[in-house]
Amino acid sequence: MLKIADGFCDHMLLQRQHPILVWGTGEPGESVTVQLANQVGKTLVDATGSWTLSLPPMEAGRQLTLTLFGADTTIQIDDVAIGDLYLAAGQSNMEFALGSEDHYEQARKAADGKDFRWMGVPQVEYEGDGRDEPLAWRVLNAQNVQDVSAVALYALLEIATHTDVPLGVIGCYKGGTSASCWIRKQTLMEDPELRQAFYEPYWDGLETQSEAEEDACRAAYQNELETYQRAVADYQRAYPERSLSQLKHELGHTPWPGPKGKKDFGRPGGLRDTMLRQVLNRPFKAVWWYQGEEDAKSAWQYEHLLGTLIDEWRHTLGANVPFFLVQLPGYKEETYVETWPILRQAQAMQALAKPNVDLICTLDQGDSYNIHPTNKQVVGTRLGQLVSRVFYDPALRALYPKLRLWRHGEENVELVFENIDQGSIRLCVDDQTIEAPIREGIARVAGKAHTISYAWQNDPECLTWNALGLPMFPFQIEIE
C-alpha cells in the first residue's frame, strides 16, 4: 500500500522558496502522484519500496491541500502552510517548557490566533525504548502551548511582529546533552581531537558491559533520582521561604550524570541517530541552537566540537543554512570553576569564523543558583529580534555592544567598542578590578597591562549595556 512519510500530516508547514521534497513507501513499480495547490509531481516506487519526488519552490501560503494519489490509494493532507520553518535544538534550556515559564499566562494568550505551526521530535533515547511516536504537527493556541519550548515561542512572537509569513518550528532537543550527542558517531571517531575528548572517555571500561548490567545500573540510578526528588519536594513544603541555593547546600545537587551505556541518551552520537535523523531531510530557514551547559567540563574543546556540529548539519541541511546561537547566561557553576567564560568565547569564535552564524548575549538572563532560569521571555525575544533583523527587518536595531579592537600605546591601552557610545565598564586588569568610562566608544586603561577581561566569570555581577538595553559580550585579551 502506498504511504507517505511520517511528519506529512494536517497542519504541517513547508519551507517556502525551496524545492519541496515528498517521500514515502509503496509497492515497487507503483505510480505516485503528489499535488500541492497547482504543483504536480510524479514518480514510481523503486525496487527497494521507496519513493521520492520534488515539487518546485513555492511562495508563502496558507490553507493548502496536499494530495497523494496511487493506484488504489488517495491520501489528503489539509491545512498545509508554506512559510519559514525553524529548527529549535539543544539541551534543557531550549527544551524548557512554556508551561513552567514565569510569564506563561501572558504568553499563551499572545500565541492564540497567530497560526504558529509546531512539531516536536519524540525523545527516543535508544531504539526500542517505546518513545518512537509518529511525528505530528499542530497549530498552537492558548490551550496547547504549555509543552513547547518557551525560548522558541517567544522568538516566534517577536518574529511575527516583523513579518506575516507563516511560521513554524520543529523542536528537537533533550536536556543534559553534550553537543557530541548530536554528531554522527563516525564523525567523532574520525576526528582525533573529538575521539580523544568525547568518544573514547565515554566508552572506556564499558566494552564488556552486558545489557542486564546496564539495566541494573539504570534502575539503581532511577531509584536514587526519585529519592532525591522526593527529598526536594519535602524540603520545599517544609521551608517554602528558603532559596534554591539553600536547598542545594543542604540536599546537594541533582544526581548527575546517569549510568553510561548503549541505552544512555548521553552517549556520543546517540541522539543524532534516534532523534535528529527524523527531520534532517527537510529544508529549514535556520537553526536555533541553545546548548553548552553539559559541555562546561570540556570547554577547551567546545569551539571545535560546535564547529564540527555546524559543518556536519550543514552537509545535510545545506551549506548556507544559518545558525543562531544563544550564548550561555550567568550561573554559579561550582563543579567546573570558571569554564563557562571559555565556552562562551568558543561560541563567539564560531560566530566570527563561520558565515551565517549569529550570536545573542544572555549574560544578564541567568539565575545564579538555577541552571534553568524560569524567565525565558527576554532570551526568546532577543533571539527573535536577531532573526528578524537578518531575515525580515534589516533596519531593526538589535546590535550588541562588543569589543572591536584594542590598541597598546606607551601610556595606556585603548579598547575600541562598537554599538555603544557612552557608559562604564568594569574590567579586570592583571587581577585588579577597575571601573573605566566609555566615551565615544572607547575605554582607556592607564599604564601597561598583560591581561584585560570583562565579565570573565561563570556568573559575572557587573555588566555593561548599551542604549538599546543589550548587554556587552564578554571578552579577554592577552597583551604581549
C-alpha positions as CSV (number, residue, x, y, z in Angstrom):
1,M,0.0,0.0,0.0
2,L,1.2,3.5,-0.9
3,K,2.2,5.5,2.2
4,I,3.6,9.0,2.8
5,A,6.5,9.6,5.2
6,D,6.0,10.3,8.9
7,G,5.5,14.1,9.5
8,F,3.4,14.7,6.4
9,C,0.1,15.4,8.1
10,D,-2.6,18.0,8.6
11,H,-1.3,21.5,9.7
12,M,2.3,20.9,8.5
13,L,4.5,23.8,7.4
14,L,6.9,23.5,4.5
15,Q,9.8,25.9,3.8
16,R,9.0,28.5,1.2
17,Q,11.3,29.2,-1.8
18,H,12.9,25.8,-1.6
19,P,12.2,22.7,-3.6
20,I,9.5,20.7,-1.7
21,L,10.7,17.1,-1.1
22,V,8.0,14.5,-0.6
23,W,8.7,10.8,0.1
24,G,7.2,7.6,1.3
25,T,6.9,3.8,0.6
26,G,4.9,1.5,-1.6
27,E,4.9,-1.5,-3.8
28,P,7.9,-1.5,-6.3
29,G,6.8,-0.1,-9.6
30,E,3.7,1.6,-8.3
31,S,2.9,5.0,-9.8
32,V,2.9,8.0,-7.4
33,T,1.3,11.4,-8.0
34,V,1.5,14.3,-5.5
35,Q,-0.4,17.6,-5.9
36,L,0.1,20.7,-3.8
37,A,-2.0,23.7,-4.9
38,N,-1.3,23.9,-8.6
39,Q,2.0,22.0,-8.5
40,V,2.0,18.3,-9.5
41,G,4.9,15.8,-9.3
42,K,5.0,12.1,-10.5
43,T,7.4,9.2,-9.9
44,L,7.5,5.4,-9.4
45,V,8.2,3.4,-6.3
46,D,11.7,2.0,-6.7
47,A,12.9,-1.6,-6.2
48,T,13.5,-1.1,-2.5
49,G,9.9,0.0,-1.9
50,S,10.7,3.7,-1.5
51,W,9.7,6.8,-3.5
52,T,10.8,10.4,-3.5
53,L,9.7,13.3,-5.6
54,S,10.4,17.1,-5.6
55,L,7.9,19.9,-6.3
56,P,9.0,23.3,-7.4
57,P,9.6,26.0,-4.8
58,M,6.5,27.9,-3.7
59,E,5.9,31.3,-2.1
60,A,4.2,31.7,1.3
61,G,0.6,30.4,1.5
62,R,-2.0,29.0,3.9
63,Q,-4.8,26.5,4.0
64,L,-3.4,24.5,1.1
65,T,-4.1,20.8,0.5
66,L,-1.5,18.2,-0.4
67,T,-2.9,15.0,-2.1
68,L,-1.2,11.8,-2.7
69,F,-2.6,9.5,-5.5
70,G,-1.7,5.9,-6.0
71,A,-3.2,3.0,-8.0
72,D,-5.6,2.2,-5.1
73,T,-4.8,4.9,-2.6
74,T,-5.7,8.6,-2.1
75,I,-4.3,10.4,0.9
76,Q,-5.3,14.0,1.6
77,I,-3.4,16.4,3.9
78,D,-5.3,19.5,4.9
79,D,-4.4,23.0,6.2
80,V,-0.8,22.9,4.8
81,A,1.1,26.1,5.1
82,I,4.1,27.4,3.1
83,G,6.3,29.7,5.1
84,D,9.5,29.8,7.2
85,L,10.5,26.7,9.2
86,Y,13.0,26.8,12.1
87,L,14.8,24.0,13.9
88,A,15.0,24.7,17.6
89,A,17.7,22.4,19.0
90,G,20.0,22.0,22.0
91,Q,19.6,20.9,25.6
92,S,17.4,21.7,28.6
93,N,17.2,25.5,28.4
94,M,15.9,25.2,24.8
95,E,13.6,22.3,26.0
96,F,12.3,24.4,29.0
97,A,8.5,24.3,28.6
98,L,6.4,27.4,28.3
99,G,4.1,26.0,31.0
100,S,6.8,26.3,33.6
101,E,7.9,29.8,32.5
102,D,7.3,32.9,34.5
103,H,5.1,34.6,32.0
104,Y,3.1,31.6,30.8
105,E,-0.4,33.1,31.1
106,Q,0.6,36.2,29.2
107,A,2.5,34.1,26.5
108,R,-0.2,31.6,25.9
109,K,-2.8,34.3,25.3
110,A,-0.4,36.1,23.0
111,A,0.1,32.9,20.9
112,D,-3.6,32.4,20.4
113,G,-4.7,33.0,16.9
114,K,-1.2,33.5,15.5
115,D,-1.2,30.4,13.3
116,F,2.2,29.2,14.5
117,R,2.9,25.6,13.5
118,W,4.7,23.2,15.8
119,M,6.1,19.7,15.6
120,G,8.1,18.1,18.4
121,V,10.5,15.2,17.8
122,P,9.9,12.4,20.2
123,Q,12.8,12.0,22.6
124,V,13.8,8.5,21.6
125,E,16.8,7.6,23.8
126,Y,17.6,4.3,22.1
127,E,16.0,2.1,19.5
128,G,13.1,0.2,21.1
129,D,12.6,2.4,24.2
130,G,8.9,2.8,23.4
131,R,9.0,6.6,22.8
132,D,9.0,6.3,19.0
133,E,5.7,8.1,18.4
134,P,4.6,9.4,15.0
135,L,5.7,12.9,14.1
136,A,2.7,15.2,14.3
137,W,2.0,18.9,13.5
138,R,-0.3,21.2,15.4
139,V,-1.4,24.8,15.2
140,L,-0.5,26.5,18.5
141,N,-3.2,28.1,20.6
142,A,-3.8,29.1,24.2
143,Q,-4.8,25.6,25.2
144,N,-1.9,23.6,23.7
145,V,1.3,25.6,24.1
146,Q,2.3,24.5,27.6
147,D,4.8,21.8,26.4
148,V,6.5,23.8,23.7
149,S,9.9,25.4,24.1
150,A,9.5,28.8,25.9
151,V,12.5,30.3,24.1
152,A,11.2,29.2,20.7
153,L,7.7,30.5,21.4
154,Y,8.9,33.9,22.5
155,A,11.1,34.0,19.4
156,L,8.1,33.3,17.2
157,L,6.1,36.0,18.9
158,E,8.8,38.6,18.2
159,I,9.3,37.5,14.6
160,A,5.6,37.7,13.9
161,T,5.8,41.5,14.6
162,H,8.1,41.8,11.6
163,T,6.5,39.5,9.0
164,D,3.2,38.0,8.1
165,V,4.8,34.9,6.6
166,P,3.5,31.7,8.2
167,L,6.0,30.5,10.8
168,G,6.7,27.0,12.1
169,V,9.2,25.3,14.4
170,I,10.4,21.7,14.8
171,G,11.6,21.2,18.3
172,C,14.5,18.6,18.6
173,Y,16.2,18.8,21.9
174,K,17.0,16.9,25.1
175,G,18.1,18.1,28.5
176,G,21.5,17.1,29.8
177,T,23.1,16.5,26.4
178,S,26.5,17.3,25.1
179,A,26.9,18.6,21.6
180,S,28.6,15.3,20.9
181,C,25.3,13.5,21.3
182,W,24.0,15.3,18.2
183,I,27.0,14.5,15.9
184,R,27.4,11.2,14.0
185,K,29.4,8.6,15.8
186,Q,31.6,8.1,12.7
187,T,32.4,11.8,12.6
188,L,33.5,11.8,16.2
189,M,35.6,8.7,15.7
190,E,37.4,10.0,12.6
191,D,38.4,13.3,14.3
192,P,41.4,12.7,16.6
193,E,40.6,15.5,19.0
194,L,36.9,14.7,19.3
195,R,37.6,11.0,19.6
196,Q,40.0,11.5,22.4
197,A,37.9,14.1,24.2
198,F,34.4,12.6,23.9
199,Y,34.2,9.2,22.3
200,E,36.9,7.2,24.0
201,P,36.4,8.6,27.5
202,Y,32.7,7.7,27.3
203,W,33.1,4.1,26.3
204,D,36.2,3.3,28.3
205,G,35.5,0.3,30.5
206,L,32.1,-0.4,29.0
207,E,33.2,-2.8,26.3
208,T,32.2,-5.9,28.2
209,Q,29.1,-4.4,30.0
210,S,26.0,-6.7,29.4
211,E,22.5,-5.4,28.8
212,A,21.5,-6.8,32.2
213,E,24.3,-5.0,34.0
214,E,23.3,-1.7,32.3
215,D,19.7,-2.2,33.1
216,A,20.6,-2.8,36.8
217,C,22.7,0.4,36.8
218,R,19.8,2.4,35.2
219,A,17.3,1.1,37.8
220,A,19.6,2.0,40.7
221,Y,20.1,5.5,39.3
222,Q,16.4,5.9,38.8
223,N,15.8,5.0,42.4
224,E,18.4,7.4,43.5
225,L,16.9,10.2,41.4
226,E,13.4,9.6,42.7
227,T,14.6,9.6,46.3
228,Y,16.3,12.9,45.7
229,Q,13.2,14.4,44.0
230,R,11.0,13.3,47.0
231,A,13.5,14.9,49.4
232,V,13.4,18.2,47.4
233,A,9.5,18.2,47.4
234,D,9.5,17.5,51.2
235,Y,12.1,20.3,51.8
236,Q,10.1,22.8,49.7
237,R,6.9,22.0,51.6
238,A,8.7,22.4,54.9
239,Y,10.7,25.5,54.1
240,P,8.9,27.4,51.3
241,E,10.7,30.6,52.1
242,R,14.2,29.2,51.5
243,S,16.1,29.7,48.3
244,L,17.3,27.2,45.8
245,S,20.8,28.0,46.9
246,Q,19.9,26.9,50.5
247,L,18.2,23.8,49.2
248,K,21.3,22.7,47.2
249,H,23.5,23.5,50.2
250,E,21.6,21.1,52.4
251,L,20.5,18.4,50.0
252,G,23.2,18.6,47.3
253,H,22.7,18.8,43.6
254,T,20.5,16.5,41.5
255,P,22.3,13.2,41.0
256,W,24.0,13.5,37.7
257,P,25.0,12.1,35.3
258,G,23.2,8.8,35.0
259,P,24.9,5.5,34.1
260,K,26.7,5.2,30.8
261,G,25.9,2.5,28.2
262,K,24.1,1.7,25.0
263,K,20.8,2.9,26.4
264,D,22.1,6.2,27.8
265,F,20.9,9.2,25.8
266,G,24.1,10.9,26.7
267,R,26.2,8.5,24.6
268,P,28.2,10.2,21.8
269,G,26.2,10.2,18.5
270,G,23.2,8.6,20.1
271,L,20.5,11.3,19.6
272,R,21.8,12.1,16.2
273,D,20.6,8.7,15.2
274,T,17.4,8.4,17.2
275,M,16.0,11.9,17.1
276,L,17.8,14.3,14.7
277,R,17.8,11.9,11.7
278,Q,14.0,12.1,11.6
279,V,14.0,15.7,10.5
280,L,17.3,16.3,8.7
281,N,15.9,15.8,5.2
282,R,13.7,18.9,5.5
283,P,14.8,22.4,4.4
284,F,14.9,25.0,7.2
285,K,15.1,28.7,7.2
286,A,17.6,28.5,10.1
287,V,18.7,26.5,13.1
288,W,18.3,27.9,16.7
289,W,20.9,26.3,18.9
290,Y,20.9,26.8,22.7
291,Q,23.3,24.3,24.3
292,G,26.6,24.2,26.2
293,E,26.0,23.7,29.9
294,E,26.7,20.0,29.7
295,D,30.0,20.7,27.9
296,A,31.4,23.0,30.5
297,K,33.7,20.3,31.6
298,S,35.1,20.2,28.0
299,A,35.1,23.9,27.4
300,W,38.5,23.9,25.8
301,Q,37.3,21.5,23.1
302,Y,33.9,23.2,22.6
303,E,34.9,25.5,19.8
304,H,36.0,22.6,17.7
305,L,33.0,20.5,18.8
306,L,30.5,23.2,18.0
307,G,32.2,23.9,14.7
308,T,32.0,20.2,13.8
309,L,28.3,20.1,14.6
310,I,27.6,23.1,12.4
311,D,29.6,21.7,9.5
312,E,28.0,18.3,9.7
313,W,24.5,19.6,10.0
314,R,25.1,21.9,7.0
315,H,26.3,18.9,5.0
316,T,22.7,17.6,5.1
317,L,20.6,20.8,5.6
318,G,22.5,22.9,3.1
319,A,25.9,24.6,3.1
320,N,24.5,28.0,3.9
321,V,21.7,27.3,6.4
322,P,22.1,30.0,9.1
323,F,22.7,29.2,12.7
324,F,21.6,31.4,15.6
325,L,23.4,30.6,18.8
326,V,22.4,31.5,22.3
327,Q,25.4,32.3,24.4
328,L,25.3,30.9,27.9
329,P,23.9,33.2,30.7
330,G,25.5,33.6,34.1
331,Y,25.4,30.7,36.6
332,K,27.5,29.9,39.7
333,E,28.9,26.6,38.4
334,E,30.7,25.0,41.3
335,T,31.9,21.8,39.7
336,Y,33.8,23.3,36.8
337,V,35.2,26.6,38.1
338,E,35.4,29.4,35.6
339,T,34.9,27.2,32.5
340,W,31.8,29.0,31.3
341,P,33.7,32.1,30.0
342,I,35.8,29.7,27.9
343,L,32.7,28.1,26.5
344,R,31.1,31.5,25.8
345,Q,34.2,32.5,24.0
346,A,34.1,29.3,21.9
347,Q,30.5,30.2,20.9
348,A,31.7,33.7,19.9
349,M,34.6,32.4,17.9
350,Q,32.3,30.2,15.8
351,A,30.1,33.2,15.1
352,L,33.2,35.0,13.9
353,A,34.7,32.2,12.0
354,K,31.8,30.8,10.0
355,P,29.5,32.6,7.6
356,N,25.8,32.9,8.5
357,V,26.4,32.2,12.2
358,D,25.0,34.8,14.6
359,L,25.0,35.0,18.4
360,I,22.9,36.6,21.1
361,C,24.2,37.6,24.5
362,T,22.3,36.5,27.6
363,L,24.8,37.2,30.4
364,D,22.1,39.2,32.2
365,Q,19.5,36.5,32.0
366,G,20.9,33.8,34.2
367,D,20.0,32.6,37.7
368,S,23.0,32.2,39.9
369,Y,21.7,29.1,41.6
370,N,19.4,27.6,39.0
371,I,20.9,26.3,35.8
372,H,17.4,26.5,34.3
373,P,16.3,30.1,34.7
374,T,12.5,30.3,34.7
375,N,12.3,33.6,32.8
376,K,12.8,32.9,29.1
377,Q,10.9,35.9,27.8
378,V,14.0,38.1,27.2
379,V,16.1,35.3,25.8
380,G,13.4,34.3,23.3
381,T,12.7,37.9,22.4
382,R,16.3,38.6,21.7
383,L,16.6,35.6,19.6
384,G,13.5,36.7,17.6
385,Q,14.9,40.2,17.2
386,L,18.2,38.9,15.8
387,V,16.4,36.5,13.4
388,S,14.1,39.4,12.3
389,R,17.0,41.7,11.7
390,V,18.7,39.1,9.5
391,F,15.6,38.0,7.5
392,Y,12.8,40.4,7.7
393,D,13.8,43.9,9.0
394,P,17.4,44.9,8.3
395,A,16.8,48.3,9.9
396,L,15.9,46.7,13.3
397,R,18.3,47.9,16.0
398,A,19.3,44.7,17.7
399,L,23.1,45.1,17.8
400,Y,25.0,44.1,20.9
401,P,28.0,46.1,22.2
402,K,31.3,44.3,21.8
403,L,35.0,44.8,21.7
404,R,36.1,45.6,18.2
405,L,39.8,46.1,18.7
406,W,42.4,47.2,21.1
407,R,45.4,49.5,20.8
408,H,48.5,49.4,23.0
409,G,50.3,52.7,23.4
410,E,53.1,54.0,25.6
411,E,50.8,55.3,28.3
412,N,47.6,53.3,28.1
413,V,45.6,50.6,26.3
414,E,42.7,51.7,24.3
415,L,39.7,49.4,24.0
416,V,37.5,50.3,21.0
417,F,33.9,49.1,21.1
418,E,31.1,49.0,18.6
419,N,27.4,49.5,19.2
420,I,28.0,51.6,22.4
421,D,28.9,55.2,22.6
422,Q,28.8,56.1,26.3
423,G,28.8,54.2,29.6
424,S,31.0,52.5,32.1
425,I,32.7,49.1,32.1
426,R,34.2,47.1,35.0
427,L,37.4,45.5,33.8
428,C,39.8,43.0,35.4
429,V,43.4,44.3,34.6
430,D,46.1,41.9,35.7
431,D,43.9,40.7,38.6
432,Q,43.0,44.2,39.6
433,T,39.4,45.5,39.2
434,I,38.9,48.9,37.7
435,E,35.9,50.9,36.5
436,A,36.6,52.6,33.2
437,P,34.3,55.1,31.5
438,I,33.4,54.6,27.8
439,R,33.4,57.8,25.8
440,E,32.7,57.9,22.1
441,G,33.0,54.1,22.0
442,I,36.5,54.0,23.6
443,A,37.7,53.0,27.1
444,R,41.2,53.6,28.2
445,V,43.3,51.6,30.7
446,A,46.2,53.6,32.1
447,G,49.7,52.1,32.2
448,K,50.8,48.8,30.9
449,A,48.8,45.6,31.2
450,H,49.2,42.0,30.3
451,T,45.6,40.7,30.6
452,I,42.4,42.6,30.4
453,S,39.0,41.0,30.7
454,Y,35.3,41.9,31.1
455,A,32.7,39.6,32.6
456,W,35.2,36.7,32.5
457,Q,33.5,34.6,35.2
458,N,30.9,31.9,35.3
459,D,28.4,34.3,36.9
460,P,29.6,37.9,36.3
461,E,27.9,40.5,38.5
462,C,28.7,43.9,37.0
463,L,27.7,44.2,33.4
464,T,27.5,46.9,30.7
465,W,24.5,47.6,28.5
466,N,24.2,49.9,25.5
467,A,21.4,52.4,24.9
468,L,19.2,49.6,23.5
469,G,19.4,47.7,26.8
470,L,21.5,44.9,25.2
471,P,24.5,43.5,27.3
472,M,28.0,43.6,26.1
473,F,29.6,40.3,25.0
474,P,32.3,39.1,27.5
475,F,36.0,39.2,26.4
476,Q,39.5,38.6,27.5
477,I,42.6,39.8,25.7
478,E,46.3,39.0,26.2
479,I,48.8,41.8,25.5
480,E,52.3,40.9,24.8
